[in-house]
Amino acid sequence: MASETPKPRFRPNHYVCPSCHLYLLAWDPPTQTIDMFHKVGLWADFWTGHVRLVCQYCLGATDVIPEQLVALLRQRYGLYAPTVEPPRRARA
């Protein structure tokens, strides 16, 4: 009898507000599912372009979130965070 190799299981990544400790969302990368528990927004650093989740309850910001999650939030929920564009050169 051949033993089946167990399929790897991934736990969803949970994002928690560092200020008020509310669970903001859970993201499962392999299945591309998002469970949103509270209202969130996206906030982008001006110089680096890194995006963070912002808790709409207390305005606390999480650590930097992956680009794959940012793209999924933009696609499914229409959340917007500005992207970094190189400065334009002045005409001489």
Biopython code that builds the backbone (N, CA, C, O; Angstrom):
import numpy as np
from Bio.PDB.StructureBuilder import StructureBuilder

atoms = [
    (1, "MET", "N", (0.843, -1.168, 0.000)),
    (1, "MET", "CA", (0.000, 0.000, 0.000)),
    (1, "MET", "C", (0.894, 1.239, 0.000)),
    (1, "MET", "O", (1.708, 1.436, 0.902)),
    (2, "ALA", "N", (0.728, 2.046, -1.006)),
    (2, "ALA", "CA", (1.562, 3.247, -1.137)),
    (2, "ALA", "C", (1.024, 4.343, -0.230)),
    (2, "ALA", "O", (-0.172, 4.633, -0.204)),
    (3, "SER", "N", (1.928, 4.926, 0.496)),
    (3, "SER", "CA", (1.491, 6.022, 1.378)),
    (3, "SER", "C", (1.460, 7.323, 0.585)),
    (3, "SER", "O", (2.374, 7.634, -0.180)),
    (4, "GLU", "N", (0.408, 8.051, 0.786)),
    (4, "GLU", "CA", (0.274, 9.324, 0.085)),
    (4, "GLU", "C", (1.074, 10.386, 0.817)),
    (4, "GLU", "O", (1.070, 10.460, 2.045)),
    (5, "THR", "N", (1.747, 11.191, 0.048)),
    (5, "THR", "CA", (2.470, 12.291, 0.666)),
    (5, "THR", "C", (1.474, 13.390, 1.009)),
    (5, "THR", "O", (0.635, 13.745, 0.181)),
    (6, "PRO", "N", (1.557, 13.921, 2.200)),
    (6, "PRO", "CA", (0.595, 14.957, 2.574)),
    (6, "PRO", "C", (0.836, 16.230, 1.760)),
    (6, "PRO", "O", (1.973, 16.643, 1.532)),
    (7, "LYS", "N", (-0.258, 16.826, 1.338)),
    (7, "LYS", "CA", (-0.157, 18.074, 0.586)),
    (7, "LYS", "C", (0.224, 19.188, 1.552)),
    (7, "LYS", "O", (-0.278, 19.251, 2.674)),
    (8, "PRO", "N", (1.103, 20.052, 1.110)),
    (8, "PRO", "CA", (1.481, 21.149, 2.005)),
    (8, "PRO", "C", (0.294, 22.087, 2.229)),
    (8, "PRO", "O", (-0.383, 22.485, 1.281)),
    (9, "ARG", "N", (0.057, 22.424, 3.456)),
    (9, "ARG", "CA", (-1.020, 23.345, 3.802)),
    (9, "ARG", "C", (-0.409, 24.681, 4.180)),
    (9, "ARG", "O", (0.585, 24.759, 4.901)),
    (10, "PHE", "N", (-1.029, 25.711, 3.676)),
    (10, "PHE", "CA", (-0.565, 27.046, 3.989)),
    (10, "PHE", "C", (-1.567, 27.704, 4.916)),
    (10, "PHE", "O", (-2.778, 27.615, 4.714)),
    (11, "ARG", "N", (-1.056, 28.349, 5.911)),
    (11, "ARG", "CA", (-1.925, 29.125, 6.776)),
    (11, "ARG", "C", (-2.058, 30.513, 6.191)),
    (11, "ARG", "O", (-1.100, 31.053, 5.638)),
    (12, "PRO", "N", (-3.230, 31.091, 6.308)),
    (12, "PRO", "CA", (-3.371, 32.457, 5.791)),
    (12, "PRO", "C", (-2.533, 33.436, 6.613)),
    (12, "PRO", "O", (-2.329, 33.247, 7.812)),
    (13, "ASN", "N", (-2.062, 34.466, 5.954)),
    (13, "ASN", "CA", (-1.325, 35.520, 6.644)),
    (13, "ASN", "C", (-2.331, 36.455, 7.276)),
    (13, "ASN", "O", (-3.214, 36.977, 6.595)),
    (14, "HIS", "N", (-2.206, 36.669, 8.572)),
    (14, "HIS", "CA", (-3.110, 37.555, 9.300)),
    (14, "HIS", "C", (-2.432, 38.897, 9.497)),
    (14, "HIS", "O", (-1.253, 38.964, 9.847)),
    (15, "TYR", "N", (-3.174, 39.953, 9.274)),
    (15, "TYR", "CA", (-2.670, 41.306, 9.472)),
    (15, "TYR", "C", (-3.468, 41.953, 10.584)),
    (15, "TYR", "O", (-4.695, 42.034, 10.519)),
    (16, "VAL", "N", (-2.759, 42.417, 11.608)),
    (16, "VAL", "CA", (-3.359, 42.981, 12.808)),
    (16, "VAL", "C", (-2.892, 44.414, 12.959)),
    (16, "VAL", "O", (-1.731, 44.725, 12.694)),
    (17, "CYS", "N", (-3.799, 45.295, 13.388)),
    (17, "CYS", "CA", (-3.433, 46.688, 13.636)),
    (17, "CYS", "C", (-2.497, 46.746, 14.843)),
    (17, "CYS", "O", (-2.822, 46.194, 15.894)),
    (18, "PRO", "N", (-1.354, 47.397, 14.714)),
    (18, "PRO", "CA", (-0.413, 47.451, 15.840)),
    (18, "PRO", "C", (-0.885, 48.366, 16.970)),
    (18, "PRO", "O", (-0.390, 48.257, 18.092)),
    (19, "SER", "N", (-1.828, 49.259, 16.696)),
    (19, "SER", "CA", (-2.283, 50.197, 17.725)),
    (19, "SER", "C", (-3.460, 49.657, 18.526)),
    (19, "SER", "O", (-3.394, 49.584, 19.753)),
    (20, "CYS", "N", (-4.545, 49.274, 17.835)),
    (20, "CYS", "CA", (-5.750, 48.839, 18.550)),
    (20, "CYS", "C", (-5.905, 47.319, 18.582)),
    (20, "CYS", "O", (-6.836, 46.814, 19.211)),
    (21, "HIS", "N", (-5.025, 46.587, 17.925)),
    (21, "HIS", "CA", (-4.971, 45.119, 17.930)),
    (21, "HIS", "C", (-6.203, 44.453, 17.320)),
    (21, "HIS", "O", (-6.524, 43.322, 17.684)),
    (22, "LEU", "N", (-6.896, 45.118, 16.409)),
    (22, "LEU", "CA", (-7.995, 44.504, 15.681)),
    (22, "LEU", "C", (-7.435, 43.684, 14.522)),
    (22, "LEU", "O", (-6.455, 44.079, 13.891)),
    (23, "TYR", "N", (-8.055, 42.550, 14.248)),
    (23, "TYR", "CA", (-7.684, 41.785, 13.070)),
    (23, "TYR", "C", (-8.231, 42.510, 11.856)),
    (23, "TYR", "O", (-9.438, 42.729, 11.753)),
    (24, "LEU", "N", (-7.353, 42.884, 10.935)),
    (24, "LEU", "CA", (-7.771, 43.635, 9.759)),
    (24, "LEU", "C", (-8.173, 42.717, 8.627)),
    (24, "LEU", "O", (-9.272, 42.837, 8.085)),
    (25, "LEU", "N", (-7.282, 41.793, 8.261)),
    (25, "LEU", "CA", (-7.632, 40.852, 7.203)),
    (25, "LEU", "C", (-6.748, 39.630, 7.281)),
    (25, "LEU", "O", (-5.696, 39.626, 7.919)),
    (26, "ALA", "N", (-7.218, 38.579, 6.601)),
    (26, "ALA", "CA", (-6.456, 37.347, 6.448)),
    (26, "ALA", "C", (-6.327, 37.098, 4.950)),
    (26, "ALA", "O", (-7.296, 37.234, 4.203)),
    (27, "TRP", "N", (-5.127, 36.732, 4.521)),
    (27, "TRP", "CA", (-4.844, 36.518, 3.101)),
    (27, "TRP", "C", (-4.201, 35.154, 2.927)),
    (27, "TRP", "O", (-3.212, 34.830, 3.585)),
    (28, "ASP", "N", (-4.776, 34.356, 2.030)),
    (28, "ASP", "CA", (-4.240, 33.036, 1.721)),
    (28, "ASP", "C", (-3.617, 33.104, 0.333)),
    (28, "ASP", "O", (-4.347, 33.082, -0.658)),
    (29, "PRO", "N", (-2.286, 33.187, 0.226)),
    (29, "PRO", "CA", (-1.637, 33.367, -1.073)),
    (29, "PRO", "C", (-1.927, 32.281, -2.113)),
    (29, "PRO", "O", (-2.171, 32.632, -3.267)),
    (30, "PRO", "N", (-1.916, 30.981, -1.778)),
    (30, "PRO", "CA", (-2.144, 29.984, -2.841)),
    (30, "PRO", "C", (-3.535, 30.060, -3.468)),
    (30, "PRO", "O", (-3.676, 29.869, -4.676)),
    (31, "THR", "N", (-4.558, 30.335, -2.672)),
    (31, "THR", "CA", (-5.923, 30.374, -3.213)),
    (31, "THR", "C", (-6.374, 31.786, -3.562)),
    (31, "THR", "O", (-7.454, 31.966, -4.125)),
    (32, "GLN", "N", (-5.571, 32.780, -3.241)),
    (32, "GLN", "CA", (-5.883, 34.183, -3.522)),
    (32, "GLN", "C", (-7.196, 34.621, -2.873)),
    (32, "GLN", "O", (-7.971, 35.362, -3.477)),
    (33, "THR", "N", (-7.447, 34.160, -1.639)),
    (33, "THR", "CA", (-8.646, 34.580, -0.924)),
    (33, "THR", "C", (-8.281, 35.606, 0.137)),
    (33, "THR", "O", (-7.224, 35.533, 0.765)),
    (34, "ILE", "N", (-9.174, 36.553, 0.318)),
    (34, "ILE", "CA", (-9.002, 37.589, 1.331)),
    (34, "ILE", "C", (-10.251, 37.612, 2.191)),
    (34, "ILE", "O", (-11.364, 37.683, 1.669)),
    (35, "ASP", "N", (-10.077, 37.555, 3.504)),
    (35, "ASP", "CA", (-11.165, 37.729, 4.454)),
    (35, "ASP", "C", (-10.912, 39.038, 5.179)),
    (35, "ASP", "O", (-9.966, 39.145, 5.959)),
    (36, "MET", "N", (-11.750, 40.032, 4.929)),
    (36, "MET", "CA", (-11.565, 41.347, 5.547)),
    (36, "MET", "C", (-12.469, 41.441, 6.773)),
    (36, "MET", "O", (-13.680, 41.237, 6.681)),
    (37, "PHE", "N", (-11.872, 41.751, 7.912)),
    (37, "PHE", "CA", (-12.616, 41.811, 9.161)),
    (37, "PHE", "C", (-13.005, 43.229, 9.549)),
    (37, "PHE", "O", (-14.035, 43.427, 10.193)),
    (38, "HIS", "N", (-12.213, 44.206, 9.177)),
    (38, "HIS", "CA", (-12.490, 45.610, 9.481)),
    (38, "HIS", "C", (-12.107, 46.456, 8.272)),
    (38, "HIS", "O", (-11.389, 46.005, 7.380)),
    (39, "LYS", "N", (-12.595, 47.674, 8.262)),
    (39, "LYS", "CA", (-12.284, 48.578, 7.153)),
    (39, "LYS", "C", (-10.803, 48.926, 7.161)),
    (39, "LYS", "O", (-10.222, 49.230, 8.203)),
    (40, "VAL", "N", (-10.212, 48.876, 5.983)),
    (40, "VAL", "CA", (-8.793, 49.195, 5.832)),
    (40, "VAL", "C", (-8.618, 50.121, 4.639)),
    (40, "VAL", "O", (-9.493, 50.236, 3.781)),
    (41, "GLY", "N", (-7.486, 50.765, 4.607)),
    (41, "GLY", "CA", (-7.075, 51.578, 3.480)),
    (41, "GLY", "C", (-5.636, 51.248, 3.159)),
    (41, "GLY", "O", (-4.965, 50.564, 3.933)),
    (42, "LEU", "N", (-5.155, 51.726, 2.028)),
    (42, "LEU", "CA", (-3.762, 51.526, 1.649)),
    (42, "LEU", "C", (-3.023, 52.844, 1.777)),
    (42, "LEU", "O", (-3.551, 53.901, 1.432)),
    (43, "TRP", "N", (-1.815, 52.774, 2.269)),
    (43, "TRP", "CA", (-0.969, 53.951, 2.414)),
    (43, "TRP", "C", (0.392, 53.630, 1.824)),
    (43, "TRP", "O", (1.014, 52.636, 2.201)),
    (44, "ALA", "N", (0.860, 54.461, 0.904)),
    (44, "ALA", "CA", (2.145, 54.226, 0.235)),
    (44, "ALA", "C", (3.175, 55.249, 0.691)),
    (44, "ALA", "O", (2.880, 56.441, 0.772)),
    (45, "ASP", "N", (4.387, 54.781, 0.990)),
    (45, "ASP", "CA", (5.500, 55.674, 1.285)),
    (45, "ASP", "C", (5.857, 56.424, 0.011)),
    (45, "ASP", "O", (5.903, 55.835, -1.069)),
    (46, "PHE", "N", (6.106, 57.709, 0.135)),
    (46, "PHE", "CA", (6.359, 58.525, -1.048)),
    (46, "PHE", "C", (7.652, 58.133, -1.749)),
    (46, "PHE", "O", (7.664, 57.976, -2.970)),
    (47, "TRP", "N", (8.737, 57.972, -1.004)),
    (47, "TRP", "CA", (10.039, 57.744, -1.632)),
    (47, "TRP", "C", (10.267, 56.298, -2.025)),
    (47, "TRP", "O", (10.828, 56.025, -3.086)),
    (48, "THR", "N", (9.839, 55.362, -1.178)),
    (48, "THR", "CA", (10.136, 53.955, -1.451)),
    (48, "THR", "C", (9.035, 53.250, -2.229)),
    (48, "THR", "O", (9.308, 52.289, -2.948)),
    (49, "GLY", "N", (7.813, 53.705, -2.097)),
    (49, "GLY", "CA", (6.697, 53.050, -2.763)),
    (49, "GLY", "C", (6.146, 51.857, -2.019)),
    (49, "GLY", "O", (5.232, 51.196, -2.511)),
    (50, "HIS", "N", (6.688, 51.555, -0.821)),
    (50, "HIS", "CA", (6.173, 50.444, -0.022)),
    (50, "HIS", "C", (4.762, 50.769, 0.445)),
    (50, "HIS", "O", (4.467, 51.908, 0.807)),
    (51, "VAL", "N", (3.888, 49.758, 0.436)),
    (51, "VAL", "CA", (2.486, 49.961, 0.791)),
    (51, "VAL", "C", (2.202, 49.290, 2.127)),
    (51, "VAL", "O", (2.686, 48.192, 2.402)),
    (52, "ARG", "N", (1.412, 49.967, 2.951)),
    (52, "ARG", "CA", (0.995, 49.459, 4.262)),
    (52, "ARG", "C", (-0.520, 49.491, 4.347)),
    (52, "ARG", "O", (-1.172, 50.266, 3.648)),
    (53, "LEU", "N", (-1.080, 48.642, 5.211)),
    (53, "LEU", "CA", (-2.501, 48.699, 5.510)),
    (53, "LEU", "C", (-2.733, 49.723, 6.610)),
    (53, "LEU", "O", (-1.947, 49.813, 7.552)),
    (54, "VAL", "N", (-3.809, 50.495, 6.495)),
    (54, "VAL", "CA", (-4.160, 51.470, 7.509)),
    (54, "VAL", "C", (-5.509, 51.071, 8.092)),
    (54, "VAL", "O", (-6.482, 50.886, 7.360)),
    (55, "CYS", "N", (-5.558, 50.940, 9.403)),
    (55, "CYS", "CA", (-6.796, 50.628, 10.114)),
    (55, "CYS", "C", (-7.681, 51.871, 10.098)),
    (55, "CYS", "O", (-7.241, 52.943, 10.514)),
    (56, "GLN", "N", (-8.909, 51.746, 9.629)),
    (56, "GLN", "CA", (-9.805, 52.896, 9.564)),
    (56, "GLN", "C", (-10.438, 53.208, 10.923)),
    (56, "GLN", "O", (-11.107, 54.231, 11.069)),
    (57, "TYR", "N", (-10.236, 52.341, 11.911)),
    (57, "TYR", "CA", (-10.762, 52.579, 13.251)),
    (57, "TYR", "C", (-9.879, 53.547, 14.026)),
    (57, "TYR", "O", (-10.368, 54.501, 14.631)),
    (58, "CYS", "N", (-8.554, 53.289, 14.002)),
    (58, "CYS", "CA", (-7.646, 54.120, 14.806)),
    (58, "CYS", "C", (-6.545, 54.765, 13.969)),
    (58, "CYS", "O", (-5.740, 55.530, 14.500)),
    (59, "LEU", "N", (-6.494, 54.470, 12.670)),
    (59, "LEU", "CA", (-5.488, 54.987, 11.737)),
    (59, "LEU", "C", (-4.081, 54.465, 12.009)),
    (59, "LEU", "O", (-3.096, 55.117, 11.664)),
    (60, "GLY", "N", (-3.988, 53.289, 12.627)),
    (60, "GLY", "CA", (-2.702, 52.639, 12.815)),
    (60, "GLY", "C", (-2.285, 51.945, 11.533)),
    (60, "GLY", "O", (-3.134, 51.415, 10.817)),
    (61, "ALA", "N", (-0.997, 51.937, 11.228)),
    (61, "ALA", "CA", (-0.491, 51.338, 9.994)),
    (61, "ALA", "C", (0.294, 50.071, 10.306)),
    (61, "ALA", "O", (1.051, 50.018, 11.276)),
    (62, "THR", "N", (0.105, 49.052, 9.473)),
    (62, "THR", "CA", (0.825, 47.792, 9.638)),
    (62, "THR", "C", (2.212, 47.895, 9.014)),
    (62, "THR", "O", (2.608, 48.941, 8.500)),
    (63, "ASP", "N", (2.934, 46.786, 9.072)),
    (63, "ASP", "CA", (4.210, 46.711, 8.361)),
    (63, "ASP", "C", (3.937, 46.678, 6.865)),
    (63, "ASP", "O", (2.784, 46.604, 6.440)),
    (64, "VAL", "N", (4.980, 46.731, 6.085)),
    (64, "VAL", "CA", (4.863, 46.711, 4.631)),
    (64, "VAL", "C", (4.232, 45.386, 4.204)),
    (64, "VAL", "O", (4.601, 44.323, 4.702)),
    (65, "ILE", "N", (3.276, 45.464, 3.275)),
    (65, "ILE", "CA", (2.597, 44.257, 2.792)),
    (65, "ILE", "C", (3.142, 43.890, 1.414)),
    (65, "ILE", "O", (3.647, 44.761, 0.705)),
    (66, "PRO", "N", (3.050, 42.620, 1.020)),
    (66, "PRO", "CA", (3.597, 42.188, -0.272)),
    (66, "PRO", "C", (2.858, 42.797, -1.457)),
    (66, "PRO", "O", (1.670, 43.107, -1.371)),
    (67, "GLU", "N", (3.571, 42.962, -2.556)),
    (67, "GLU", "CA", (2.994, 43.537, -3.781)),
    (67, "GLU", "C", (1.856, 42.694, -4.320)),
    (67, "GLU", "O", (0.902, 43.230, -4.885)),
    (68, "GLN", "N", (1.942, 41.378, -4.154)),
    (68, "GLN", "CA", (0.895, 40.486, -4.631)),
    (68, "GLN", "C", (-0.426, 40.786, -3.908)),
    (68, "GLN", "O", (-1.488, 40.775, -4.529)),
    (69, "LEU", "N", (-0.359, 41.053, -2.607)),
    (69, "LEU", "CA", (-1.555, 41.400, -1.846)),
    (69, "LEU", "C", (-2.078, 42.773, -2.247)),
    (69, "LEU", "O", (-3.289, 42.971, -2.339)),
    (70, "VAL", "N", (-1.183, 43.718, -2.484)),
    (70, "VAL", "CA", (-1.590, 45.061, -2.917)),
    (70, "VAL", "C", (-2.344, 44.979, -4.242)),
    (70, "VAL", "O", (-3.389, 45.609, -4.403)),
    (71, "ALA", "N", (-1.821, 44.212, -5.180)),
    (71, "ALA", "CA", (-2.477, 44.060, -6.484)),
    (71, "ALA", "C", (-3.845, 43.411, -6.341)),
    (71, "ALA", "O", (-4.789, 43.795, -7.032)),
    (72, "LEU", "N", (-3.961, 42.436, -5.455)),
    (72, "LEU", "CA", (-5.233, 41.758, -5.244)),
    (72, "LEU", "C", (-6.256, 42.696, -4.594)),
    (72, "LEU", "O", (-7.431, 42.672, -4.959)),
    (73, "LEU", "N", (-5.822, 43.518, -3.640)),
    (73, "LEU", "CA", (-6.724, 44.488, -3.013)),
    (73, "LEU", "C", (-7.181, 45.550, -4.001)),
    (73, "LEU", "O", (-8.327, 45.998, -3.952)),
    (74, "ARG", "N", (-6.293, 45.950, -4.892)),
    (74, "ARG", "CA", (-6.672, 46.922, -5.925)),
    (74, "ARG", "C", (-7.686, 46.317, -6.891)),
    (74, "ARG", "O", (-8.649, 46.977, -7.282)),
    (75, "GLN", "N", (-7.467, 45.067, -7.270)),
    (75, "GLN", "CA", (-8.331, 44.414, -8.244)),
    (75, "GLN", "C", (-9.705, 44.105, -7.662)),
    (75, "GLN", "O", (-10.720, 44.405, -8.291)),
    (76, "ARG", "N", (-9.754, 43.516, -6.485)),
    (76, "ARG", "CA", (-11.028, 43.050, -5.938)),
    (76, "ARG", "C", (-11.826, 44.132, -5.232)),
    (76, "ARG", "O", (-13.052, 44.162, -5.341)),
    (77, "TYR", "N", (-11.150, 45.026, -4.505)),
    (77, "TYR", "CA", (-11.863, 45.998, -3.682)),
    (77, "TYR", "C", (-11.711, 47.431, -4.165)),
    (77, "TYR", "O", (-12.342, 48.336, -3.619)),
    (78, "GLY", "N", (-10.896, 47.648, -5.167)),
    (78, "GLY", "CA", (-10.720, 48.996, -5.692)),
    (78, "GLY", "C", (-9.947, 49.909, -4.760)),
    (78, "GLY", "O", (-10.043, 51.131, -4.872)),
    (79, "LEU", "N", (-9.177, 49.332, -3.835)),
    (79, "LEU", "CA", (-8.367, 50.162, -2.940)),
    (79, "LEU", "C", (-7.225, 50.764, -3.744)),
    (79, "LEU", "O", (-6.658, 50.112, -4.621)),
    (80, "TYR", "N", (-6.904, 51.976, -3.448)),
    (80, "TYR", "CA", (-5.921, 52.699, -4.241)),
    (80, "TYR", "C", (-4.814, 53.215, -3.344)),
    (80, "TYR", "O", (-5.074, 53.772, -2.278)),
    (81, "ALA", "N", (-3.594, 53.031, -3.775)),
    (81, "ALA", "CA", (-2.416, 53.634, -3.162)),
    (81, "ALA", "C", (-1.584, 54.182, -4.302)),
    (81, "ALA", "O", (-1.316, 53.464, -5.264)),
    (82, "PRO", "N", (-1.168, 55.436, -4.220)),
    (82, "PRO", "CA", (-0.385, 56.004, -5.325)),
    (82, "PRO", "C", (0.898, 55.221, -5.563)),
    (82, "PRO", "O", (1.502, 54.694, -4.629)),
    (83, "THR", "N", (1.297, 55.153, -6.806)),
    (83, "THR", "CA", (2.557, 54.498, -7.150)),
    (83, "THR", "C", (3.633, 55.557, -7.323)),
    (83, "THR", "O", (3.342, 56.704, -7.661)),
    (84, "VAL", "N", (4.857, 55.168, -7.094)),
    (84, "VAL", "CA", (5.977, 56.095, -7.201)),
    (84, "VAL", "C", (6.354, 56.272, -8.650)),
    (84, "VAL", "O", (6.601, 55.295, -9.357)),
    (85, "GLU", "N", (6.398, 57.500, -9.094)),
    (85, "GLU", "CA", (6.818, 57.816, -10.454)),
    (85, "GLU", "C", (8.099, 58.639, -10.370)),
    (85, "GLU", "O", (8.241, 59.471, -9.474)),
    (86, "PRO", "N", (9.027, 58.417, -11.288)),
    (86, "PRO", "CA", (10.252, 59.206, -11.262)),
    (86, "PRO", "C", (9.932, 60.674, -11.529)),
    (86, "PRO", "O", (9.030, 60.974, -12.311)),
    (87, "PRO", "N", (10.662, 61.595, -10.890)),
    (87, "PRO", "CA", (10.400, 63.004, -11.120)),
    (87, "PRO", "C", (10.674, 63.405, -12.569)),
    (87, "PRO", "O", (11.577, 62.877, -13.217)),
    (88, "ARG", "N", (9.890, 64.330, -13.046)),
    (88, "ARG", "CA", (10.061, 64.811, -14.413)),
    (88, "ARG", "C", (11.181, 65.834, -14.466)),
    (88, "ARG", "O", (11.387, 66.606, -13.529)),
    (89, "ARG", "N", (11.889, 65.825, -15.564)),
    (89, "ARG", "CA", (12.967, 66.791, -15.744)),
    (89, "ARG", "C", (12.395, 68.095, -16.302)),
    (89, "ARG", "O", (11.522, 68.084, -17.170)),
    (90, "ALA", "N", (12.884, 69.174, -15.808)),
    (90, "ALA", "CA", (12.439, 70.485, -16.310)),
    (90, "ALA", "C", (13.046, 70.727, -17.667)),
    (90, "ALA", "O", (14.199, 70.373, -17.915)),
    (91, "ARG", "N", (12.272, 71.330, -18.545)),
    (91, "ARG", "CA", (12.793, 71.661, -19.873)),
    (91, "ARG", "C", (13.669, 72.878, -19.791)),
    (91, "ARG", "O", (13.374, 73.829, -19.067)),
    (92, "ALA", "N", (14.743, 72.843, -20.532)),
    (92, "ALA", "CA", (15.689, 73.966, -20.500)),
    (92, "ALA", "C", (15.361, 75.015, -21.517)),
    (92, "ALA", "O", (16.064, 76.021, -21.614)),
]
sb = StructureBuilder()
sb.init_structure("model")
sb.init_model(0)
sb.init_chain("A")
sb.init_seg("    ")
for serial, (resi, resn, name, xyz) in enumerate(atoms, 1):
    if name == "N":
        sb.init_residue(resn, " ", resi, " ")
    sb.init_atom(name, np.array(xyz, "f"), 0.0, 1.0, " ", f" {name:<3s}", serial, name[0])
structure = sb.get_structure()
